[in-house]
Amino acid sequence: MRVAVIVPKHITITALWLGISHGTWGNGPKGPIGMNPILAHYRQPLSAGSHTFGLRWRIPHRRSDAHLYLTFTWSSHQPPASVSGAVAKLKLN
């Protein structure tokens, strides 16, 4: 899958994680909480503009009613911020 990230002009992202969650996510002192597997971790600063990332993930064998989320966590030094959230809800059939 491909994910596009748009960074606003007033922020430089210093770390970005993209991964799969079973319904919980957040930020910890060393990165994301509840993200398993982590599909990508970018440590290079992302400047303002659009950035596209290719992700590879093998869908696990689960019950058909399982809900998973494609999630993100990013942090910034200027301004100091750390944000997590869901990009998409995935339903396995």
PDB file of N, CA, C and O in Angstrom:
ATOM      1  N   MET A   1       0.841  -1.164   0.000  1.00  0.00           N
ATOM      2  CA  MET A   1       0.000   0.000   0.000  1.00  0.00           C
ATOM      3  C   MET A   1       0.889   1.229   0.000  1.00  0.00           C
ATOM      4  O   MET A   1       2.043   1.176   0.423  1.00  0.00           O
ATOM      5  N   ARG A   2       0.348   2.319  -0.471  1.00  0.00           N
ATOM      6  CA  ARG A   2       1.083   3.585  -0.516  1.00  0.00           C
ATOM      7  C   ARG A   2       0.365   4.590   0.372  1.00  0.00           C
ATOM      8  O   ARG A   2      -0.862   4.687   0.356  1.00  0.00           O
ATOM      9  N   VAL A   3       1.144   5.333   1.145  1.00  0.00           N
ATOM     10  CA  VAL A   3       0.609   6.338   2.053  1.00  0.00           C
ATOM     11  C   VAL A   3       1.261   7.671   1.725  1.00  0.00           C
ATOM     12  O   VAL A   3       2.485   7.761   1.629  1.00  0.00           O
ATOM     13  N   ALA A   4       0.445   8.708   1.553  1.00  0.00           N
ATOM     14  CA  ALA A   4       0.961  10.054   1.325  1.00  0.00           C
ATOM     15  C   ALA A   4       0.833  10.845   2.621  1.00  0.00           C
ATOM     16  O   ALA A   4      -0.217  10.841   3.262  1.00  0.00           O
ATOM     17  N   VAL A   5       1.907  11.517   2.994  1.00  0.00           N
ATOM     18  CA  VAL A   5       1.949  12.354   4.192  1.00  0.00           C
ATOM     19  C   VAL A   5       2.185  13.782   3.728  1.00  0.00           C
ATOM     20  O   VAL A   5       3.129  14.051   2.986  1.00  0.00           O
ATOM     21  N   ILE A   6       1.329  14.698   4.165  1.00  0.00           N
ATOM     22  CA  ILE A   6       1.495  16.108   3.826  1.00  0.00           C
ATOM     23  C   ILE A   6       1.907  16.853   5.083  1.00  0.00           C
ATOM     24  O   ILE A   6       1.156  16.897   6.058  1.00  0.00           O
ATOM     25  N   VAL A   7       3.094  17.437   5.064  1.00  0.00           N
ATOM     26  CA  VAL A   7       3.636  18.170   6.205  1.00  0.00           C
ATOM     27  C   VAL A   7       3.361  19.663   5.991  1.00  0.00           C
ATOM     28  O   VAL A   7       3.754  20.226   4.970  1.00  0.00           O
ATOM     29  N   PRO A   8       2.679  20.307   6.963  1.00  0.00           N
ATOM     30  CA  PRO A   8       2.424  21.750   6.836  1.00  0.00           C
ATOM     31  C   PRO A   8       3.717  22.566   6.895  1.00  0.00           C
ATOM     32  O   PRO A   8       4.749  22.075   7.353  1.00  0.00           O
ATOM     33  N   LYS A   9       3.653  23.801   6.431  1.00  0.00           N
ATOM     34  CA  LYS A   9       4.831  24.669   6.342  1.00  0.00           C
ATOM     35  C   LYS A   9       5.494  24.946   7.688  1.00  0.00           C
ATOM     36  O   LYS A   9       6.716  25.089   7.741  1.00  0.00           O
ATOM     37  N   HIS A  10       4.741  25.025   8.758  1.00  0.00           N
ATOM     38  CA  HIS A  10       5.303  25.424  10.053  1.00  0.00           C
ATOM     39  C   HIS A  10       5.861  24.263  10.884  1.00  0.00           C
ATOM     40  O   HIS A  10       6.245  24.467  12.035  1.00  0.00           O
ATOM     41  N   ILE A  11       5.911  23.045  10.320  1.00  0.00           N
ATOM     42  CA  ILE A  11       6.377  21.869  11.065  1.00  0.00           C
ATOM     43  C   ILE A  11       7.453  21.133  10.276  1.00  0.00           C
ATOM     44  O   ILE A  11       7.368  21.012   9.054  1.00  0.00           O
ATOM     45  N   THR A  12       8.455  20.647  10.978  1.00  0.00           N
ATOM     46  CA  THR A  12       9.398  19.682  10.419  1.00  0.00           C
ATOM     47  C   THR A  12       9.274  18.415  11.253  1.00  0.00           C
ATOM     48  O   THR A  12       9.592  18.417  12.442  1.00  0.00           O
ATOM     49  N   ILE A  13       8.818  17.346  10.639  1.00  0.00           N
ATOM     50  CA  ILE A  13       8.677  16.070  11.345  1.00  0.00           C
ATOM     51  C   ILE A  13      10.059  15.455  11.501  1.00  0.00           C
ATOM     52  O   ILE A  13      10.794  15.300  10.526  1.00  0.00           O
ATOM     53  N   THR A  14      10.407  15.106  12.740  1.00  0.00           N
ATOM     54  CA  THR A  14      11.727  14.538  13.009  1.00  0.00           C
ATOM     55  C   THR A  14      11.711  13.014  13.126  1.00  0.00           C
ATOM     56  O   THR A  14      12.764  12.380  13.057  1.00  0.00           O
ATOM     57  N   ALA A  15      10.532  12.420  13.301  1.00  0.00           N
ATOM     58  CA  ALA A  15      10.397  10.960  13.325  1.00  0.00           C
ATOM     59  C   ALA A  15       8.975  10.608  12.917  1.00  0.00           C
ATOM     60  O   ALA A  15       8.025  11.282  13.316  1.00  0.00           O
ATOM     61  N   LEU A  16       8.830   9.550  12.120  1.00  0.00           N
ATOM     62  CA  LEU A  16       7.524   9.106  11.652  1.00  0.00           C
ATOM     63  C   LEU A  16       7.478   7.593  11.689  1.00  0.00           C
ATOM     64  O   LEU A  16       8.390   6.920  11.209  1.00  0.00           O
ATOM     65  N   TRP A  17       6.407   7.062  12.264  1.00  0.00           N
ATOM     66  CA  TRP A  17       6.157   5.621  12.276  1.00  0.00           C
ATOM     67  C   TRP A  17       4.817   5.368  11.602  1.00  0.00           C
ATOM     68  O   TRP A  17       3.872   6.134  11.792  1.00  0.00           O
ATOM     69  N   LEU A  18       4.727   4.304  10.820  1.00  0.00           N
ATOM     70  CA  LEU A  18       3.480   3.835  10.217  1.00  0.00           C
ATOM     71  C   LEU A  18       3.356   2.359  10.541  1.00  0.00           C
ATOM     72  O   LEU A  18       4.327   1.614  10.407  1.00  0.00           O
ATOM     73  N   GLY A  19       2.183   1.928  10.962  1.00  0.00           N
ATOM     74  CA  GLY A  19       2.038   0.525  11.328  1.00  0.00           C
ATOM     75  C   GLY A  19       0.594   0.117  11.500  1.00  0.00           C
ATOM     76  O   GLY A  19      -0.325   0.854  11.142  1.00  0.00           O
ATOM     77  N   ILE A  20       0.407  -1.070  12.055  1.00  0.00           N
ATOM     78  CA  ILE A  20      -0.904  -1.677  12.241  1.00  0.00           C
ATOM     79  C   ILE A  20      -1.197  -1.754  13.735  1.00  0.00           C
ATOM     80  O   ILE A  20      -0.323  -2.077  14.540  1.00  0.00           O
ATOM     81  N   SER A  21      -2.459  -1.447  14.093  1.00  0.00           N
ATOM     82  CA  SER A  21      -2.898  -1.500  15.483  1.00  0.00           C
ATOM     83  C   SER A  21      -4.191  -2.294  15.573  1.00  0.00           C
ATOM     84  O   SER A  21      -4.955  -2.372  14.610  1.00  0.00           O
ATOM     85  N   HIS A  22      -4.428  -2.887  16.746  1.00  0.00           N
ATOM     86  CA  HIS A  22      -5.666  -3.626  17.000  1.00  0.00           C
ATOM     87  C   HIS A  22      -6.719  -2.743  17.651  1.00  0.00           C
ATOM     88  O   HIS A  22      -7.777  -3.241  18.039  1.00  0.00           O
ATOM     89  N   GLY A  23      -6.460  -1.451  17.780  1.00  0.00           N
ATOM     90  CA  GLY A  23      -7.468  -0.552  18.327  1.00  0.00           C
ATOM     91  C   GLY A  23      -6.946   0.442  19.346  1.00  0.00           C
ATOM     92  O   GLY A  23      -7.694   1.316  19.785  1.00  0.00           O
ATOM     93  N   THR A  24      -5.686   0.334  19.733  1.00  0.00           N
ATOM     94  CA  THR A  24      -5.102   1.310  20.653  1.00  0.00           C
ATOM     95  C   THR A  24      -3.849   1.883  20.024  1.00  0.00           C
ATOM     96  O   THR A  24      -3.114   1.187  19.325  1.00  0.00           O
ATOM     97  N   TRP A  25      -3.616   3.155  20.280  1.00  0.00           N
ATOM     98  CA  TRP A  25      -2.390   3.786  19.790  1.00  0.00           C
ATOM     99  C   TRP A  25      -2.082   4.978  20.672  1.00  0.00           C
ATOM    100  O   TRP A  25      -2.948   5.512  21.365  1.00  0.00           O
ATOM    101  N   GLY A  26      -0.839   5.373  20.628  1.00  0.00           N
ATOM    102  CA  GLY A  26      -0.402   6.518  21.410  1.00  0.00           C
ATOM    103  C   GLY A  26       1.090   6.707  21.274  1.00  0.00           C
ATOM    104  O   GLY A  26       1.752   6.034  20.483  1.00  0.00           O
ATOM    105  N   ASN A  27       1.613   7.638  22.063  1.00  0.00           N
ATOM    106  CA  ASN A  27       3.034   7.964  22.030  1.00  0.00           C
ATOM    107  C   ASN A  27       3.674   7.567  23.344  1.00  0.00           C
ATOM    108  O   ASN A  27       3.134   7.840  24.416  1.00  0.00           O
ATOM    109  N   GLY A  28       4.819   6.925  23.258  1.00  0.00           N
ATOM    110  CA  GLY A  28       5.597   6.586  24.435  1.00  0.00           C
ATOM    111  C   GLY A  28       6.931   7.302  24.384  1.00  0.00           C
ATOM    112  O   GLY A  28       7.220   7.994  23.408  1.00  0.00           O
ATOM    113  N   PRO A  29       7.740   7.155  25.401  1.00  0.00           N
ATOM    114  CA  PRO A  29       9.029   7.844  25.425  1.00  0.00           C
ATOM    115  C   PRO A  29       9.995   7.381  24.329  1.00  0.00           C
ATOM    116  O   PRO A  29      10.926   8.103  23.973  1.00  0.00           O
ATOM    117  N   LYS A  30       9.770   6.180  23.798  1.00  0.00           N
ATOM    118  CA  LYS A  30      10.665   5.656  22.759  1.00  0.00           C
ATOM    119  C   LYS A  30       9.943   5.389  21.442  1.00  0.00           C
ATOM    120  O   LYS A  30      10.458   4.668  20.587  1.00  0.00           O
ATOM    121  N   GLY A  31       8.751   5.966  21.274  1.00  0.00           N
ATOM    122  CA  GLY A  31       8.034   5.766  20.024  1.00  0.00           C
ATOM    123  C   GLY A  31       6.598   5.368  20.248  1.00  0.00           C
ATOM    124  O   GLY A  31       6.035   5.637  21.309  1.00  0.00           O
ATOM    125  N   PRO A  32       5.994   4.726  19.256  1.00  0.00           N
ATOM    126  CA  PRO A  32       4.562   4.432  19.308  1.00  0.00           C
ATOM    127  C   PRO A  32       4.206   3.333  20.298  1.00  0.00           C
ATOM    128  O   PRO A  32       5.008   2.448  20.597  1.00  0.00           O
ATOM    129  N   ILE A  33       2.982   3.415  20.796  1.00  0.00           N
ATOM    130  CA  ILE A  33       2.399   2.402  21.676  1.00  0.00           C
ATOM    131  C   ILE A  33       1.246   1.753  20.925  1.00  0.00           C
ATOM    132  O   ILE A  33       0.450   2.452  20.297  1.00  0.00           O
ATOM    133  N   GLY A  34       1.143   0.427  20.978  1.00  0.00           N
ATOM    134  CA  GLY A  34       0.032  -0.287  20.365  1.00  0.00           C
ATOM    135  C   GLY A  34       0.180  -0.554  18.880  1.00  0.00           C
ATOM    136  O   GLY A  34      -0.761  -1.036  18.249  1.00  0.00           O
ATOM    137  N   MET A  35       1.320  -0.258  18.315  1.00  0.00           N
ATOM    138  CA  MET A  35       1.552  -0.452  16.882  1.00  0.00           C
ATOM    139  C   MET A  35       2.359  -1.737  16.704  1.00  0.00           C
ATOM    140  O   MET A  35       3.532  -1.804  17.070  1.00  0.00           O
ATOM    141  N   ASN A  36       1.707  -2.760  16.131  1.00  0.00           N
ATOM    142  CA  ASN A  36       2.383  -4.039  15.930  1.00  0.00           C
ATOM    143  C   ASN A  36       1.710  -4.765  14.767  1.00  0.00           C
ATOM    144  O   ASN A  36       0.582  -5.238  14.903  1.00  0.00           O
ATOM    145  N   PRO A  37       2.381  -4.854  13.641  1.00  0.00           N
ATOM    146  CA  PRO A  37       3.781  -4.535  13.392  1.00  0.00           C
ATOM    147  C   PRO A  37       3.980  -3.063  13.007  1.00  0.00           C
ATOM    148  O   PRO A  37       3.058  -2.388  12.549  1.00  0.00           O
ATOM    149  N   ILE A  38       5.201  -2.597  13.208  1.00  0.00           N
ATOM    150  CA  ILE A  38       5.614  -1.306  12.681  1.00  0.00           C
ATOM    151  C   ILE A  38       6.047  -1.560  11.244  1.00  0.00           C
ATOM    152  O   ILE A  38       6.979  -2.327  11.001  1.00  0.00           O
ATOM    153  N   LEU A  39       5.380  -0.928  10.300  1.00  0.00           N
ATOM    154  CA  LEU A  39       5.669  -1.145   8.883  1.00  0.00           C
ATOM    155  C   LEU A  39       6.762  -0.230   8.366  1.00  0.00           C
ATOM    156  O   LEU A  39       7.467  -0.578   7.419  1.00  0.00           O
ATOM    157  N   ALA A  40       6.911   0.936   8.977  1.00  0.00           N
ATOM    158  CA  ALA A  40       7.944   1.882   8.544  1.00  0.00           C
ATOM    159  C   ALA A  40       8.302   2.799   9.697  1.00  0.00           C
ATOM    160  O   ALA A  40       7.440   3.192  10.482  1.00  0.00           O
ATOM    161  N   HIS A  41       9.576   3.138   9.794  1.00  0.00           N
ATOM    162  CA  HIS A  41      10.064   4.113  10.774  1.00  0.00           C
ATOM    163  C   HIS A  41      11.083   4.994  10.063  1.00  0.00           C
ATOM    164  O   HIS A  41      12.154   4.532   9.672  1.00  0.00           O
ATOM    165  N   TYR A  42      10.741   6.250   9.903  1.00  0.00           N
ATOM    166  CA  TYR A  42      11.612   7.200   9.210  1.00  0.00           C
ATOM    167  C   TYR A  42      12.215   8.147  10.227  1.00  0.00           C
ATOM    168  O   TYR A  42      11.498   8.812  10.974  1.00  0.00           O
ATOM    169  N   ARG A  43      13.538   8.203  10.249  1.00  0.00           N
ATOM    170  CA  ARG A  43      14.259   9.049  11.199  1.00  0.00           C
ATOM    171  C   ARG A  43      14.791  10.324  10.560  1.00  0.00           C
ATOM    172  O   ARG A  43      15.258  11.221  11.261  1.00  0.00           O
ATOM    173  N   GLN A  44      14.725  10.409   9.252  1.00  0.00           N
ATOM    174  CA  GLN A  44      15.183  11.608   8.552  1.00  0.00           C
ATOM    175  C   GLN A  44      14.109  12.685   8.659  1.00  0.00           C
ATOM    176  O   GLN A  44      12.922  12.383   8.533  1.00  0.00           O
ATOM    177  N   PRO A  45      14.504  13.933   8.889  1.00  0.00           N
ATOM    178  CA  PRO A  45      13.503  15.006   8.956  1.00  0.00           C
ATOM    179  C   PRO A  45      12.699  15.119   7.659  1.00  0.00           C
ATOM    180  O   PRO A  45      13.244  15.027   6.559  1.00  0.00           O
ATOM    181  N   LEU A  46      11.402  15.319   7.817  1.00  0.00           N
ATOM    182  CA  LEU A  46      10.512  15.535   6.677  1.00  0.00           C
ATOM    183  C   LEU A  46      10.128  17.000   6.662  1.00  0.00           C
ATOM    184  O   LEU A  46       9.498  17.495   7.598  1.00  0.00           O
ATOM    185  N   SER A  47      10.502  17.686   5.611  1.00  0.00           N
ATOM    186  CA  SER A  47      10.191  19.107   5.486  1.00  0.00           C
ATOM    187  C   SER A  47       8.775  19.292   4.944  1.00  0.00           C
ATOM    188  O   SER A  47       8.091  18.322   4.617  1.00  0.00           O
ATOM    189  N   ALA A  48       8.353  20.533   4.855  1.00  0.00           N
ATOM    190  CA  ALA A  48       7.015  20.850   4.359  1.00  0.00           C
ATOM    191  C   ALA A  48       6.812  20.273   2.961  1.00  0.00           C
ATOM    192  O   ALA A  48       7.731  20.247   2.142  1.00  0.00           O
ATOM    193  N   GLY A  49       5.599  19.817   2.710  1.00  0.00           N
ATOM    194  CA  GLY A  49       5.266  19.267   1.402  1.00  0.00           C
ATOM    195  C   GLY A  49       4.727  17.856   1.506  1.00  0.00           C
ATOM    196  O   GLY A  49       4.467  17.356   2.600  1.00  0.00           O
ATOM    197  N   SER A  50       4.562  17.219   0.356  1.00  0.00           N
ATOM    198  CA  SER A  50       4.002  15.879   0.271  1.00  0.00           C
ATOM    199  C   SER A  50       5.117  14.835   0.172  1.00  0.00           C
ATOM    200  O   SER A  50       6.080  15.007  -0.576  1.00  0.00           O
ATOM    201  N   HIS A  51       4.970  13.763   0.931  1.00  0.00           N
ATOM    202  CA  HIS A  51       5.930  12.654   0.936  1.00  0.00           C
ATOM    203  C   HIS A  51       5.126  11.364   0.802  1.00  0.00           C
ATOM    204  O   HIS A  51       4.140  11.180   1.516  1.00  0.00           O
ATOM    205  N   THR A  52       5.524  10.475  -0.091  1.00  0.00           N
ATOM    206  CA  THR A  52       4.811   9.220  -0.313  1.00  0.00           C
ATOM    207  C   THR A  52       5.690   8.052   0.111  1.00  0.00           C
ATOM    208  O   THR A  52       6.884   8.011  -0.187  1.00  0.00           O
ATOM    209  N   PHE A  53       5.069   7.097   0.818  1.00  0.00           N
ATOM    210  CA  PHE A  53       5.789   5.940   1.336  1.00  0.00           C
ATOM    211  C   PHE A  53       5.095   4.664   0.887  1.00  0.00           C
ATOM    212  O   PHE A  53       3.868   4.571   0.921  1.00  0.00           O
ATOM    213  N   GLY A  54       5.875   3.692   0.469  1.00  0.00           N
ATOM    214  CA  GLY A  54       5.354   2.383   0.121  1.00  0.00           C
ATOM    215  C   GLY A  54       5.494   1.458   1.313  1.00  0.00           C
ATOM    216  O   GLY A  54       6.566   1.371   1.911  1.00  0.00           O
ATOM    217  N   LEU A  55       4.415   0.763   1.665  1.00  0.00           N
ATOM    218  CA  LEU A  55       4.413  -0.148   2.808  1.00  0.00           C
ATOM    219  C   LEU A  55       4.069  -1.549   2.335  1.00  0.00           C
ATOM    220  O   LEU A  55       3.222  -1.733   1.461  1.00  0.00           O
ATOM    221  N   ARG A  56       4.731  -2.530   2.919  1.00  0.00           N
ATOM    222  CA  ARG A  56       4.437  -3.937   2.620  1.00  0.00           C
ATOM    223  C   ARG A  56       3.969  -4.585   3.900  1.00  0.00           C
ATOM    224  O   ARG A  56       4.571  -4.417   4.961  1.00  0.00           O
ATOM    225  N   TRP A  57       2.871  -5.337   3.783  1.00  0.00           N
ATOM    226  CA  TRP A  57       2.306  -6.001   4.951  1.00  0.00           C
ATOM    227  C   TRP A  57       1.592  -7.257   4.514  1.00  0.00           C
ATOM    228  O   TRP A  57       0.776  -7.230   3.593  1.00  0.00           O
ATOM    229  N   ARG A  58       1.894  -8.344   5.163  1.00  0.00           N
ATOM    230  CA  ARG A  58       1.209  -9.610   4.897  1.00  0.00           C
ATOM    231  C   ARG A  58       0.038  -9.715   5.865  1.00  0.00           C
ATOM    232  O   ARG A  58       0.229  -9.698   7.081  1.00  0.00           O
ATOM    233  N   ILE A  59      -1.152  -9.820   5.337  1.00  0.00           N
ATOM    234  CA  ILE A  59      -2.351  -9.873   6.163  1.00  0.00           C
ATOM    235  C   ILE A  59      -2.339 -11.170   6.973  1.00  0.00           C
ATOM    236  O   ILE A  59      -2.198 -12.255   6.407  1.00  0.00           O
ATOM    237  N   PRO A  60      -2.487 -11.060   8.298  1.00  0.00           N
ATOM    238  CA  PRO A  60      -2.442 -12.260   9.145  1.00  0.00           C
ATOM    239  C   PRO A  60      -3.727 -13.075   9.014  1.00  0.00           C
ATOM    240  O   PRO A  60      -4.765 -12.558   8.601  1.00  0.00           O
ATOM    241  N   HIS A  61      -3.642 -14.347   9.370  1.00  0.00           N
ATOM    242  CA  HIS A  61      -4.829 -15.201   9.409  1.00  0.00           C
ATOM    243  C   HIS A  61      -5.564 -14.891  10.700  1.00  0.00           C
ATOM    244  O   HIS A  61      -5.060 -15.156  11.792  1.00  0.00           O
ATOM    245  N   ARG A  62      -6.749 -14.333  10.572  1.00  0.00           N
ATOM    246  CA  ARG A  62      -7.548 -13.941  11.734  1.00  0.00           C
ATOM    247  C   ARG A  62      -9.014 -14.259  11.464  1.00  0.00           C
ATOM    248  O   ARG A  62      -9.403 -14.621  10.353  1.00  0.00           O
ATOM    249  N   ARG A  63      -9.810 -14.111  12.514  1.00  0.00           N
ATOM    250  CA  ARG A  63     -11.254 -14.238  12.330  1.00  0.00           C
ATOM    251  C   ARG A  63     -11.735 -13.164  11.369  1.00  0.00           C
ATOM    252  O   ARG A  63     -11.133 -12.094  11.277  1.00  0.00           O
ATOM    253  N   SER A  64     -12.799 -13.441  10.665  1.00  0.00           N
ATOM    254  CA  SER A  64     -13.295 -12.501   9.659  1.00  0.00           C
ATOM    255  C   SER A  64     -13.834 -11.209  10.262  1.00  0.00           C
ATOM    256  O   SER A  64     -13.966 -10.216   9.547  1.00  0.00           O
ATOM    257  N   ASP A  65     -14.147 -11.192  11.555  1.00  0.00           N
ATOM    258  CA  ASP A  65     -14.678  -9.972  12.157  1.00  0.00           C
ATOM    259  C   ASP A  65     -13.580  -9.111  12.794  1.00  0.00           C
ATOM    260  O   ASP A  65     -13.882  -8.138  13.485  1.00  0.00           O
ATOM    261  N   ALA A  66     -12.332  -9.458  12.569  1.00  0.00           N
ATOM    262  CA  ALA A  66     -11.232  -8.699  13.165  1.00  0.00           C
ATOM    263  C   ALA A  66     -11.112  -7.322  12.514  1.00  0.00           C
ATOM    264  O   ALA A  66     -11.159  -7.194  11.291  1.00  0.00           O
ATOM    265  N   HIS A  67     -10.957  -6.301  13.349  1.00  0.00           N
ATOM    266  CA  HIS A  67     -10.742  -4.942  12.861  1.00  0.00           C
ATOM    267  C   HIS A  67      -9.310  -4.527  13.183  1.00  0.00           C
ATOM    268  O   HIS A  67      -8.836  -4.689  14.308  1.00  0.00           O
ATOM    269  N   LEU A  68      -8.650  -4.002  12.194  1.00  0.00           N
ATOM    270  CA  LEU A  68      -7.300  -3.498  12.361  1.00  0.00           C
ATOM    271  C   LEU A  68      -7.259  -2.073  11.834  1.00  0.00           C
ATOM    272  O   LEU A  68      -8.121  -1.668  11.055  1.00  0.00           O
ATOM    273  N   TYR A  69      -6.262  -1.319  12.257  1.00  0.00           N
ATOM    274  CA  TYR A  69      -6.132   0.071  11.851  1.00  0.00           C
ATOM    275  C   TYR A  69      -4.740   0.326  11.309  1.00  0.00           C
ATOM    276  O   TYR A  69      -3.755  -0.157  11.867  1.00  0.00           O
ATOM    277  N   LEU A  70      -4.655   1.077  10.234  1.00  0.00           N
ATOM    278  CA  LEU A  70      -3.384   1.615   9.768  1.00  0.00           C
ATOM    279  C   LEU A  70      -3.190   2.891  10.576  1.00  0.00           C
ATOM    280  O   LEU A  70      -4.009   3.807  10.494  1.00  0.00           O
ATOM    281  N   THR A  71      -2.114   2.958  11.354  1.00  0.00           N
ATOM    282  CA  THR A  71      -1.907   4.074  12.272  1.00  0.00           C
ATOM    283  C   THR A  71      -0.593   4.790  11.996  1.00  0.00           C
ATOM    284  O   THR A  71       0.293   4.270  11.318  1.00  0.00           O
ATOM    285  N   PHE A  72      -0.494   6.000  12.544  1.00  0.00           N
ATOM    286  CA  PHE A  72       0.718   6.802  12.419  1.00  0.00           C
ATOM    287  C   PHE A  72       1.089   7.373  13.781  1.00  0.00           C
ATOM    288  O   PHE A  72       0.232   7.555  14.647  1.00  0.00           O
ATOM    289  N   THR A  73       2.347   7.647  13.955  1.00  0.00           N
ATOM    290  CA  THR A  73       2.858   8.430  15.071  1.00  0.00           C
ATOM    291  C   THR A  73       3.961   9.298  14.503  1.00  0.00           C
ATOM    292  O   THR A  73       4.820   8.802  13.773  1.00  0.00           O
ATOM    293  N   TRP A  74       3.958  10.580  14.821  1.00  0.00           N
ATOM    294  CA  TRP A  74       5.043  11.448  14.386  1.00  0.00           C
ATOM    295  C   TRP A  74       5.437  12.364  15.525  1.00  0.00           C
ATOM    296  O   TRP A  74       4.647  12.641  16.428  1.00  0.00           O
ATOM    297  N   SER A  75       6.663  12.825  15.464  1.00  0.00           N
ATOM    298  CA  SER A  75       7.130  13.793  16.452  1.00  0.00           C
ATOM    299  C   SER A  75       7.894  14.900  15.753  1.00  0.00           C
ATOM    300  O   SER A  75       8.387  14.739  14.637  1.00  0.00           O
ATOM    301  N   SER A  76       7.978  16.028  16.440  1.00  0.00           N
ATOM    302  CA  SER A  76       8.609  17.224  15.909  1.00  0.00           C
ATOM    303  C   SER A  76       9.325  17.936  17.055  1.00  0.00           C
ATOM    304  O   SER A  76       8.846  17.930  18.189  1.00  0.00           O
ATOM    305  N   HIS A  77      10.475  18.550  16.758  1.00  0.00           N
ATOM    306  CA  HIS A  77      11.176  19.358  17.761  1.00  0.00           C
ATOM    307  C   HIS A  77      10.755  20.820  17.689  1.00  0.00           C
ATOM    308  O   HIS A  77      10.757  21.523  18.699  1.00  0.00           O
ATOM    309  N   GLN A  78      10.398  21.271  16.501  1.00  0.00           N
ATOM    310  CA  GLN A  78      10.045  22.677  16.305  1.00  0.00           C
ATOM    311  C   GLN A  78       8.782  22.779  15.475  1.00  0.00           C
ATOM    312  O   GLN A  78       8.876  22.651  14.254  1.00  0.00           O
ATOM    313  N   PRO A  79       7.626  22.996  16.036  1.00  0.00           N
ATOM    314  CA  PRO A  79       7.349  23.111  17.471  1.00  0.00           C
ATOM    315  C   PRO A  79       7.382  21.735  18.129  1.00  0.00           C
ATOM    316  O   PRO A  79       7.189  20.727  17.449  1.00  0.00           O
ATOM    317  N   PRO A  80       7.622  21.674  19.436  1.00  0.00           N
ATOM    318  CA  PRO A  80       7.644  20.379  20.118  1.00  0.00           C
ATOM    319  C   PRO A  80       6.251  19.748  20.106  1.00  0.00           C
ATOM    320  O   PRO A  80       5.294  20.318  20.630  1.00  0.00           O
ATOM    321  N   ALA A  81       6.154  18.573  19.504  1.00  0.00           N
ATOM    322  CA  ALA A  81       4.859  17.895  19.398  1.00  0.00           C
ATOM    323  C   ALA A  81       5.072  16.406  19.191  1.00  0.00           C
ATOM    324  O   ALA A  81       6.117  15.968  18.709  1.00  0.00           O
ATOM    325  N   SER A  82       4.065  15.646  19.564  1.00  0.00           N
ATOM    326  CA  SER A  82       4.046  14.211  19.319  1.00  0.00           C
ATOM    327  C   SER A  82       2.584  13.824  19.123  1.00  0.00           C
ATOM    328  O   SER A  82       1.752  14.060  19.999  1.00  0.00           O
ATOM    329  N   VAL A  83       2.273  13.225  17.966  1.00  0.00           N
ATOM    330  CA  VAL A  83       0.884  12.974  17.586  1.00  0.00           C
ATOM    331  C   VAL A  83       0.734  11.545  17.084  1.00  0.00           C
ATOM    332  O   VAL A  83       1.612  11.022  16.397  1.00  0.00           O
ATOM    333  N   SER A  84      -0.393  10.914  17.434  1.00  0.00           N
ATOM    334  CA  SER A  84      -0.732   9.569  16.937  1.00  0.00           C
ATOM    335  C   SER A  84      -2.174   9.554  16.475  1.00  0.00           C
ATOM    336  O   SER A  84      -2.991  10.354  16.929  1.00  0.00           O
ATOM    337  N   GLY A  85      -2.481   8.639  15.569  1.00  0.00           N
ATOM    338  CA  GLY A  85      -3.862   8.505  15.135  1.00  0.00           C
ATOM    339  C   GLY A  85      -4.023   7.402  14.123  1.00  0.00           C
ATOM    340  O   GLY A  85      -3.060   6.737  13.744  1.00  0.00           O
ATOM    341  N   ALA A  86      -5.252   7.216  13.690  1.00  0.00           N
ATOM    342  CA  ALA A  86      -5.568   6.198  12.689  1.00  0.00           C
ATOM    343  C   ALA A  86      -5.686   6.861  11.322  1.00  0.00           C
ATOM    344  O   ALA A  86      -6.243   7.951  11.194  1.00  0.00           O
ATOM    345  N   VAL A  87      -5.159   6.195  10.313  1.00  0.00           N
ATOM    346  CA  VAL A  87      -5.282   6.642   8.932  1.00  0.00           C
ATOM    347  C   VAL A  87      -6.493   5.950   8.303  1.00  0.00           C
ATOM    348  O   VAL A  87      -7.270   6.576   7.583  1.00  0.00           O
ATOM    349  N   ALA A  88      -6.645   4.652   8.583  1.00  0.00           N
ATOM    350  CA  ALA A  88      -7.731   3.885   7.982  1.00  0.00           C
ATOM    351  C   ALA A  88      -8.097   2.716   8.870  1.00  0.00           C
ATOM    352  O   ALA A  88      -7.244   2.172   9.571  1.00  0.00           O
ATOM    353  N   LYS A  89      -9.375   2.324   8.845  1.00  0.00           N
ATOM    354  CA  LYS A  89      -9.838   1.130   9.525  1.00  0.00           C
ATOM    355  C   LYS A  89      -9.865   0.009   8.500  1.00  0.00           C
ATOM    356  O   LYS A  89     -10.451   0.163   7.428  1.00  0.00           O
ATOM    357  N   LEU A  90      -9.239  -1.112   8.816  1.00  0.00           N
ATOM    358  CA  LEU A  90      -9.151  -2.245   7.897  1.00  0.00           C
ATOM    359  C   LEU A  90     -10.049  -3.362   8.414  1.00  0.00           C
ATOM    360  O   LEU A  90      -9.951  -3.733   9.584  1.00  0.00           O
ATOM    361  N   LYS A  91     -10.897  -3.890   7.592  1.00  0.00           N
ATOM    362  CA  LYS A  91     -11.766  -5.008   7.968  1.00  0.00           C
ATOM    363  C   LYS A  91     -11.372  -6.212   7.145  1.00  0.00           C
ATOM    364  O   LYS A  91     -11.388  -6.173   5.915  1.00  0.00           O
ATOM    365  N   LEU A  92     -11.020  -7.276   7.827  1.00  0.00           N
ATOM    366  CA  LEU A  92     -10.636  -8.511   7.142  1.00  0.00           C
ATOM    367  C   LEU A  92     -11.874  -9.335   6.862  1.00  0.00           C
ATOM    368  O   LEU A  92     -12.693  -9.564   7.752  1.00  0.00           O
ATOM    369  N   ASN A  93     -12.007  -9.780   5.629  1.00  0.00           N
ATOM    370  CA  ASN A  93     -13.161 -10.609   5.246  1.00  0.00           C
ATOM    371  C   ASN A  93     -12.716 -12.033   5.017  1.00  0.00           C
ATOM    372  O   ASN A  93     -13.535 -12.890   4.686  1.00  0.00           O
TER     373      ASN A  93
END
